[in-house]
Amino acid sequence: MRALNPKRRHRRAKDTPYDPVPTNPLRTHQRDFEQWSLAVGRSVHTVKSQSMSLLRFIIWCDARALTAPTAITRPVLESYQRYLYNYRQTNGPKRGEPLGIVAQLGQMTAIKAWFKWLARQNMILSNPAADLILPKKPRSLPKMILSVEDVERVLAQCDVTTVLGLRNRAIVETLYSSGLRRLELVHLKCHDVNLQQGTIHVRAGKGNKDRLVPLGARAGLWVEKYLSESRPRLLTHLDDQTLFLHDDGRALKPGRLGDLVKRHLEHAGLTQSGACHLFRHAMATHMLENGADIRYIQVMLGHADLATTQIYTQVSLTKLKSIHAATHPAKWPADKTLL
């Protein structure tokens, strides 16, 4: 019998996902929950994130010989919550640092959703996670807001005489014009952009919701130029109509998009943390400073809660400073010699 090609055997092994707790029965319940979540219309991104959180919890349970949902009580869940609070990261640039409040909240929210489903399926008599007190999500201000001059400087880094530079210019123009999230941009198809109407159809955005957002005239011209001059030269595989392509002709991945945008920011002398989301913050802040109603900005950003959008009223200081200068009684004295 002819031996199998060792490279082919390696690819087959790689296709099998690694499961750190394959024999724990909790994994079966977790997979059933995944299938149910997808069946009721939860986004793939949400389901994947929940699954990772639940797998982490099951690994913790497996080390304590917990193998059935009925064995997990509220004290057990509170013990896991304390574990997350005291956990210190073991690799990467944040090695030794604790998990942030948002990360802890994400882990526990997935567990609450899972146990709510388990109770609904009558796999447990009562829901031990129902009365858990979760950490409150902080409403922190964006660490950095790009100025209009900053944005123009980043755009100027794109060498539009090259295939990739033209693509990069179209990407950054789209991020700034429409305030799309990173995942929303990489999932765009060519038919989602209507250049005549100047709109972008965002399909299955955050919360699995669709929305229509404007695409500014300048951004539209760069996207049109990219479609006619750059994208045909990048396309090397079967065309699935993905709008923005990677250097190898395949769909651009979220991580690579972030790296691409980060490089242009650094070349423009902007070394603060963040990449794609900086242009989302900039768009909202600049529109607010130029008189846009906060509710229109809410629709553009796809926020379900207006309170999420109102954070930009706290970082938009241009109008606040002008009103302060016009109305505060302690103005600059007309006779500056008094100082």
N, C-alpha and C positions, 0 to 999 in steps of 0.2 A: 504493500500500500504506500502510495506517495505521501511523504510528510507534508503537513500544512505549512504554508509560508509563514515564517515566524512574525513578519510584520503584520500579516493579516490577523494572526492570533492575538497580537498586541492590541490591534484596533478593536477586536471583539471584546476583549477584557475591559478596555476603556469605556465601551458603550454601556457596560453594566454599572449602574450607580452604586456607590459604596453606601452601605447601611450599617451604622455603628451598633444598632440594637435590633438585629433582624428577627430574633426569637421573642421579643417582648410583645405580648398580645395588644398592648396599647397602640402599636403601630398599625394594626388592622383597623382599629377605630379611627385613627388619624386619617388613614387613606380613604375610608368611607366618608369622613367629613369633607375631605378635599373634593371627592366626586360630587357630593351634595352641593357644595359651595359653587362649583362650576355649573352644575345643572340649574341652579336658581339664578344664574347670571352674574355672579361675582367675577370681577376682572381676574385675568390670569396672574397679573402682577400682585394683586391682593392675596390670592390663594397661595401663591408661591411664598410670599412674605410670611403669611400665617403658618404655613407648613414648616418653614425653617424655625420659627419660634416654638412650635409644638414639638419638633424633633429635639430641640435643645432641652425642653422640659422632660421629654420621655427619657433621654439619656440620664438626666438627674434622677428620675424615678427608678430607672433600671439599676443604678448604683445603690439604691435603697430597697431593692427587691419589691418594688411596687409594680404590679403587673395588671391590675384591673381597675377600671374607673371607680368601682365601689370602695376600693381601698384608699382613695384619695379624698381626704376630708378637708374642711376649711383650715384646720391647723397645719396640714401638710402644705396647702397652697400658700399660707402665710409664711411658712418656713422657706418655701421657694422664693417668695417675694423678698425675704431678708437676704437670701443667697444672692439674688440679683443685685441688691443694694450694696452688698459687701464685695461683689466680684471685681477683680482687677484684670484688665485685658493683658493677654500674654504675648502678643506679637503686634507688629506694625508700628507706625509712628506714635500711637497712643498707648504703647506698652506701659503697664503699671498704673494706668489711669482707670478710674471707675467708669461704669456704664452711665451715660447721660440719662436724665430723667425721661427724655423722649424715648430712648431705647428701652428702658425699663417698662414704660407705659405700653409700648408696642408689644413686648413679650407677654405682659399680663392681659392685655386686651384680647390677644389671640386665644389665651387660655379661657377667658370668660366666654368668648364666643363658642369655643369647643364644648364646654360643659353645659352651656345653654342648649346646644344641639343634642348632647347626650341625654339630657333630661327630657327633651321633647321626644326623643326616640325611645323613651322608657328604659334606657340602659342603666339609669341610676334613679333612685326614689326621690331624691331632692338634689338641688343644685348647690354644691358647696362653694361655688364661686359667686353666687348671687349677691352676697353681702360684703364682698371684698372691697376694701377702701383702696383705690388706686391713687398713685401720685398725680398731682395736678400738673397739667402741661403748662410750662412757662410761656408767656407771651413776650419773647425777646425781640428786640429790634434788629433789623438786618445790620450785620457788622460793617458793611460798606455799601454806599450808594454811588454808582458811577455818575459823574457829571456828564453833561452833553459833550464837553470837550474830551473827556476820557473816552467816551464811546467813539467819537470821530477819530481819535488817535488809534484805537484798536482797529477800526475799519481800515485805516490807512496802512496797517501792517500787511494786509492781504495783497499779494502781487497778482493783480487781475490779468496779467499777460500770460499766466500759466493756467493749466487745467485745474490744478488743485487750489491755487489762489483764488480763481474765479468761484469755485465751489464754496470755499471758506467765506468769501465775501457775501455770497447769497445766504449762507447759513447764519452768519452773525446779523445780517440785515433782517432776516426773518425773526430771529430771537428777539431783537430789539423792537421791531415793528409790532409784533403780535403778542409778545409776552408768553410764548409757549414754554411749557415744561420740557425738560430734556427728552423724556420718553415720548412725549407727544410729537416732538419734531422728528425723531428717528422713525416713528411709525407712519409718518405722512406718505401718502401715495401721490403720484402725479395728478390723478384726477381729483384729489382733495383741494388742490389750489386752482381757483378760478381767477385768472389774471385779468379777464375782462371786467368782472365785477369787483375785483380787489378783495377777495375773501379767501379764508382758509376754513375747511371743514375739519374740525378736530373730532376724530371718532374714538369713542371709548376712552375718554380722558379720565382724570382722577374721579373715583366713584363710578366708573363705567358709564359716564355721561358724555353725550355728544354736545358740541356747541359750534357756532359759527363766529369767527373773529375776523376783523378787518386786516388786510395786508396793505400797508402804505404804498403809495405810488412809487417811491424810490426803491423800496424793497422788491416790489413787483417787477421793476425793470431788471434788477440784478438776478432775480429768479428766472425770468424769461431768458436772459442772456446765458445763464447757466444751463438751462434746458436745451438751448439751441447749439451752444458751442462746447460745453464741458461734459455734460452727462453722456452724450453719445460716445465720447472718447473714453469715458470711464467704464462703460458697460461692456463686460466681457463674458457674462453668464446669461442664463435664461432670464429675461426681463420680467420681474414680478411687480413692476411699476413703483417700486420704492423710490421716493423723490431724491433723497440725498444718499449718494453711494460712497463707499470707502475707496481707498486707493486701488484695491484689488478688484473693484467692480461689484462687490457684494454690498448688501444693505449695511449702512453705518450703524455700529453698535453704540449703546449709551456711554460705555466707558471710553471708547475711542473718541466720541464726540466731545466728552468733557476734557480729555487730554488735548484735543485740537484747539478748543477755545481757550484753554488755560495757557497754551503756548503763545497765542496771540496777545493775551493779556500781559504776560511776562515781557514779551518783546516791546510792549507799549509802556513798560516801566511800572505796571500794576501787579504787585506781588502778594496782595492780600488773598486770603482764602476765598474759594468760590470760583465758579466758571459760568456755566450757562445760566444759572439762576440770577446772577448779577444783572443780566440784561432784562430779566423779568422784573426785578426790583426797580431798575432804572426806568423802564417804560412806565410803570405805575406811578412812580414819583414824579417824573417829568410831566406826564399828562395831568396829574393833580395840581402841580404848580402852575400849569398853563390854563387852569380853569375847568378841567373835566369834572363832572359830577362823580362822586365816589361810587354810585350804583352802576354807572356805565363801566367803571374800572372793574367792579366786582364781576360783571358779566364777562368781560374780556379775559379775566384771570381764571374764571371758572370756579370761584369760591362759592360754596353753599351757604356760608354764614358771612353776613356783612361785617361782623366784628373782626374777621380775619383780614378783610381788606382795609379796615380802618387803621391798621398799624401804620400804613403809609402816611396818614395824617400826622403821625408823630415824628416822622423822619423828613417830611417836607417842610423845611424851615423858611423858604424864600418868602412866602406870603405872611407867615407868622412874624418874621423879622420886620417886614414893611409895616404891618399893622402895629407892632410894638413901637416902632420908631415914630409912627404918626399919632399914637394915642397915649403913650406912657408920659406922665408929667415930668419925669427926670430926663428931659432931652438934653442934647449937647448945647451948652450956652452959646448964644450968638456972639458974645465977647469971649473968645477963647483965651484971652490974657488972664482970665480969672483963675486959670489952672497954674 
